[in-house]
Amino acid sequence: MNLTLRIVAWNANGLVQRKQDLDNFLNTENINIALISEIHFTSWTVLKKKNYKIYTTLHPSGRARGDENNDLSVTAIYCPPQGGADETRFTSFFQTLGDARFISGGDYNAKHSHWGSRLITPKNAKIQNLQRQRPPAHLLEGN
């Protein structure tokens, strides 16, 4: 029995036209949780995937939540590269997760060498400050 939890964070930049790629990747890599940002859905979009529960939000002002128990919350995030998130907004976002342990993956657009980027952006400093206030918090962003 495999006890490994496999999580992927992906900025889709439009999921409908990449649905087959997503299906292939989830099946090939045995992904348990996919945190997908920039899905570009409308109120008419329907996505179903066998053996997965799907939670979406159509706009940053809305909220979609995955399964929550008192042990762990899982959420995906997208922050535009310019503006869109300051320390107050990040604080508010993390407070919505409550006191539970959480996994927050996605596209923070906060570059830092700690996360494999060759650049360091001011947005990263805001996230680092929040990490120090609420340990342990490990936020990972790929390139």
C-alpha positions in Angstrom: 0.0 0.0 0.0 1.4 3.4 -1.0 1.1 6.0 1.8 2.6 8.9 -0.2 0.4 11.9 -0.7 1.1 13.3 -4.2 0.3 17.0 -4.6 0.8 19.2 -7.7 0.4 23.0 -8.1 -0.2 24.1 -11.7 -1.0 27.5 -13.2 -3.2 26.3 -16.1 -3.8 29.7 -17.9 -7.1 28.2 -19.1 -8.0 24.7 -18.1 -10.7 23.8 -20.6 -8.3 23.6 -23.5 -5.8 21.7 -21.4 -8.2 19.2 -19.9 -6.8 16.2 -21.7 -3.2 17.1 -20.6 -4.5 17.3 -17.0 -6.2 13.9 -17.3 -3.1 12.3 -18.6 -0.8 13.9 -16.0 -3.1 13.0 -13.0 -3.3 9.4 -14.2 0.3 8.9 -15.2 1.7 10.5 -12.0 -0.9 9.2 -9.6 -1.7 12.7 -8.2 -4.0 12.8 -5.2 -4.4 16.6 -5.0 -4.1 19.1 -7.8 -4.1 22.8 -6.9 -4.8 24.6 -10.1 -4.8 28.3 -10.6 -5.9 30.5 -13.5 -8.5 28.1 -14.7 -10.5 30.8 -16.5 -13.9 29.2 -15.9 -17.2 30.9 -16.4 -20.5 30.2 -14.7 -21.2 27.9 -17.7 -18.1 25.8 -17.3 -18.5 22.3 -16.0 -15.5 20.0 -15.2 -15.8 16.5 -13.9 -13.0 14.1 -13.2 -13.6 10.5 -12.1 -12.3 9.8 -8.5 -11.8 13.5 -7.8 -13.8 16.1 -6.0 -13.6 19.5 -7.7 -13.8 22.9 -5.9 -13.6 26.1 -7.8 -14.1 29.9 -7.5 -14.8 32.1 -10.4 -13.2 35.3 -9.2 -10.7 36.3 -6.5 -13.6 37.9 -4.5 -15.3 34.5 -4.2 -14.2 31.6 -2.1 -14.0 27.9 -2.8 -13.0 25.4 -0.2 -11.9 21.8 -0.4 -12.6 19.1 2.1 -11.9 20.4 5.6 -11.5 18.4 8.8 -9.9 19.7 11.9 -6.5 18.2 10.8 -5.8 19.8 7.5 -7.0 22.5 5.0 -5.9 22.4 1.4 -6.2 25.5 -0.8 -4.8 26.9 -4.1 -3.9 30.5 -4.6 -3.2 32.9 -7.5 -1.6 36.3 -7.1 -1.1 38.6 -10.1 2.5 39.4 -10.7 1.9 43.2 -10.3 0.1 44.2 -7.1 -2.9 42.2 -6.1 -1.5 41.1 -2.8 0.0 42.9 0.2 0.8 41.7 3.7 -2.7 42.6 4.8 -4.3 40.5 2.1 -2.0 37.6 2.7 -2.8 37.8 6.4 -6.5 37.8 5.7 -6.2 34.8 3.4 -4.3 32.7 5.9 -6.7 33.7 8.6 -9.5 32.2 6.6 -7.8 28.8 6.9 -8.3 29.0 10.7 -6.0 27.3 13.2 -5.7 24.0 11.3 -2.6 22.8 9.6 -2.8 23.7 5.9 -1.3 23.2 2.5 -1.5 26.3 0.3 0.0 25.8 -3.1 -0.3 27.8 -6.3 1.1 30.8 -8.1 2.1 33.4 -5.5 4.2 35.3 -8.1 6.7 35.9 -5.2 10.1 35.0 -6.5 13.0 34.0 -4.3 16.1 31.9 -4.5 14.7 29.8 -1.6 12.0 28.6 -4.1 14.4 28.0 -7.0 14.1 31.4 -8.7 17.1 33.5 -9.8 15.1 36.6 -8.8 14.0 38.0 -5.4 10.8 40.1 -5.4 9.4 42.3 -2.6 6.2 40.2 -2.4 8.3 37.3 -1.2 9.4 39.4 1.9 5.7 39.8 2.8 5.2 36.1 2.7 8.4 35.4 4.6 7.2 37.7 7.4 3.9 35.8 7.6 5.8 32.5 7.7 7.8 33.7 10.7 4.5 34.7 12.5 2.8 31.4 11.9 5.3 28.6 12.0 5.5 26.0 10.8 4.4 27.3 7.4 6.2 26.0 4.3 4.9 27.5 1.1 6.5 26.2 -2.1 6.4 27.7 -5.6 8.0 26.2 -8.6 9.4 27.9 -11.6 
